[in-house]
Amino acid sequence: MDRKLMISAVTKFLLGLVMLGLLIFLPAGTMAFAQGWIFMAVLFVPMFIIGVVLALKSPELLRKRLNSKEQETTQKGVVISSMLMFLGGFITAGLSFRFGWLRLPMWVSVTAAVIFLIGYAMYAEVLRENEYLSRTVEVQEEQKVIDTGLYGVIRHPMYTATILMFCSAPLVLGSVISFVIFLAYPVIIVTRIGNEEKVLEQGLKGYTDYKKKVKYRLMPFVW
């Protein structure tokens, strides 16, 4: 097992755990924020499990998922927009709890948590199907077009999974205002896909034919 890879993975996991906790619970003004803990659980428990599985069975894919340095100018803008959205959305969720701004009942949070986990399961399946699933937009050496499984239905199942996850996240946290902020995420993803498909068409053999075969990007019969 690659010790350097494991140290990097554990460090990023713990850093993400601490940072998100601070973003949610500091604005909330208390640790007694049940919906905050539910969200932390549905996000980080599956993340830990997936990380362990990748470390044992597909360390190279784990290495790709840990790399977040985009080379494309458009994608750098997408990353910045996403970071601003996450910061605004999570901080607002904490403040909404603290000051009682448009709070949602617990049953909505529990339902949203189930939807979040469904999205996570879809994300895990995409990781299983696609060994080239880099976190950044790039064409890798010897990369091939994946056109089976979820990729036989839509061209970007990973983005569909993350839209499910991050649009349900503010509902898990019980914040209507945060949900409105997170509605920017599908728009950000559409921008990312536009640039990504140009890169893939130019550098990935067979991708143009794949686009003709699988017409829908994110949702069958819609787009």
C-alpha positions in Angstrom: 0.0 0.0 0.0 1.3 3.4 -1.0 2.1 5.2 2.3 2.2 8.6 0.8 -1.2 8.1 -0.9 -2.7 7.0 2.4 -1.3 9.9 4.3 -2.7 12.3 1.7 -6.1 10.6 1.7 -6.4 10.6 5.5 -5.2 14.2 5.7 -7.7 15.5 3.2 -10.5 13.5 4.8 -9.8 14.9 8.3 -9.3 18.4 6.9 -12.6 18.2 5.1 -14.3 16.9 8.2 -13.0 19.7 10.4 -13.6 22.5 7.9 -17.1 21.5 7.2 -17.9 21.1 10.9 -16.6 24.6 11.5 -18.7 26.0 8.6 -21.9 24.4 9.9 -21.6 24.5 13.7 -19.8 27.8 14.3 -22.6 29.8 12.5 -25.1 27.7 14.3 -23.6 28.8 17.6 -24.0 25.3 19.1 -23.1 21.7 18.6 -26.7 20.7 19.4 -27.7 20.9 15.8 -29.2 17.5 15.0 -29.7 18.1 11.3 -26.1 19.2 11.1 -24.9 15.9 12.6 -27.2 13.9 10.2 -25.6 15.7 7.3 -22.1 15.1 8.6 -22.9 11.4 9.0 -24.4 10.8 5.5 -21.5 12.7 3.9 -18.5 11.4 5.7 -19.4 7.8 6.7 -19.9 6.7 3.0 -16.8 8.9 2.0 -14.7 6.9 4.5 -16.0 3.6 3.3 -15.4 4.4 -0.4 -12.0 5.7 0.4 -11.0 2.5 2.2 -12.3 0.4 -0.7 -10.5 2.5 -3.3 -7.2 2.4 -1.3 -7.4 -1.4 -1.2 -8.8 -2.2 -4.6 -8.0 0.8 -6.9 -5.3 3.1 -5.4 -4.7 4.7 -8.8 -8.3 5.8 -9.0 -8.1 7.2 -5.4 -5.0 9.1 -6.4 -7.0 10.7 -9.3 -9.9 11.6 -7.1 -7.5 13.4 -4.7 -6.1 15.6 -7.4 -8.1 18.7 -7.7 -5.8 21.0 -9.7 -7.7 22.0 -12.9 -5.7 23.0 -16.0 -8.6 24.3 -18.0 -9.4 28.0 -17.5 -13.2 27.4 -17.6 -12.9 24.7 -15.0 -10.9 26.9 -12.7 -13.8 29.3 -12.8 -16.2 26.4 -12.1 -14.1 25.4 -9.0 -14.1 28.9 -7.6 -17.9 29.3 -8.2 -18.5 25.9 -6.4 -16.4 26.9 -3.5 -18.3 30.2 -3.1 -21.6 28.3 -3.3 -20.5 25.8 -0.7 -19.2 28.4 1.7 -22.4 30.5 1.4 -24.7 27.5 1.6 -23.2 25.8 4.6 -22.7 29.0 6.6 -26.3 30.1 5.8 -27.5 26.7 7.0 -25.8 27.2 10.3 -27.1 30.7 10.7 -30.6 29.6 9.7 -30.6 27.1 12.6 -29.3 29.8 15.0 -31.8 32.4 14.1 -34.7 30.2 13.0 -34.8 31.4 9.4 -37.3 29.4 7.3 -36.6 26.1 9.0 -37.7 22.7 7.6 -39.2 20.0 9.8 -37.1 16.9 10.7 -39.1 14.6 8.4 -37.9 16.7 5.4 -34.3 16.3 6.6 -34.6 12.6 7.0 -36.2 12.2 3.5 -33.5 14.4 2.0 -30.9 12.3 3.7 -32.3 9.2 2.0 -32.1 11.0 -1.4 -28.5 12.1 -0.5 -27.6 8.4 0.1 -29.2 7.3 -3.2 -27.0 9.9 -4.9 -24.0 8.6 -3.1 -24.8 5.0 -4.1 -25.0 6.2 -7.7 -21.7 8.0 -7.3 -20.1 4.7 -5.9 -21.4 2.8 -8.9 -19.9 5.3 -11.3 -16.5 4.9 -9.5 -16.9 1.1 -10.0 -17.7 1.5 -13.7 -15.1 4.1 -14.7 -11.5 3.7 -13.8 -10.6 6.9 -15.6 -12.8 9.0 -13.3 -10.4 11.9 -12.6 -11.6 14.7 -10.4 -10.3 17.2 -13.0 -11.2 17.6 -16.7 -8.5 15.9 -18.7 -7.9 13.1 -21.2 -5.6 10.4 -19.6 -3.1 8.2 -21.3 -4.7 5.1 -22.9 -8.2 6.4 -21.8 -11.1 4.6 -23.4 -14.8 5.6 -23.8 -17.0 3.9 -21.2 -20.4 3.2 -22.7 -21.9 0.5 -20.5 -23.9 0.6 -17.3 -25.0 4.1 -16.2 -22.8 5.5 -19.1 -25.1 3.6 -21.5 -28.0 5.7 -20.3 -26.5 9.2 -19.7 -23.1 10.6 -20.5 -22.3 12.2 -17.1 -23.8 10.0 -14.4 -21.3 11.3 -11.8 -22.7 14.8 -12.2 -26.2 13.5 -11.9 -25.2 11.8 -8.7 -23.6 15.0 -7.3 -26.6 17.1 -8.2 -28.8 14.7 -6.3 -26.4 14.9 -3.3 -25.8 18.6 -3.2 -29.3 19.8 -3.9 -30.6 17.5 -1.1 -27.7 18.6 1.3 -29.3 21.9 2.4 -32.6 20.1 2.9 -30.9 17.6 5.2 -29.6 20.7 7.1 -33.2 22.0 7.2 -32.5 25.3 5.5 -34.7 26.8 2.8 -32.3 29.7 2.2 -29.4 27.4 1.8 -31.4 25.3 -0.7 -31.9 28.4 -2.8 -28.1 29.0 -2.8 -27.4 25.4 -3.7 -29.7 25.7 -6.8 -26.6 27.3 -8.4 -25.0 23.9 -8.5 -26.9 22.5 -11.5 -26.0 25.7 -13.4 -22.3 25.3 -12.4 -22.4 21.6 -13.6 -23.9 22.5 -16.9 -21.1 25.0 -17.5 -18.5 22.3 -16.5 -20.1 19.8 -18.9 -20.0 22.2 -21.9 -16.2 22.7 -21.5 -15.6 19.0 -20.6 -17.3 17.7 -23.7 -15.2 19.9 -25.9 -12.0 18.6 -24.3 -13.2 15.0 -24.6 -14.2 15.4 -28.3 -10.8 16.8 -29.1 -8.7 14.3 -27.2 -10.6 11.1 -26.6 -11.0 8.8 -29.5 -14.5 7.6 -30.0 -16.2 10.2 -27.9 -18.0 11.9 -30.8 -19.5 8.5 -31.8 -20.4 8.0 -28.1 -22.3 11.3 -28.0 -24.4 10.1 -31.0 -25.1 6.8 -29.3 -26.0 8.2 -25.8 -27.9 11.5 -26.4 -28.7 12.6 -22.9 -26.1 14.2 -20.6 -27.7 14.2 -17.1 -31.3 13.0 -17.3 -32.9 10.6 -19.8 -35.4 12.2 -22.1 -34.7 15.7 -20.6 -31.1 16.8 -21.2 
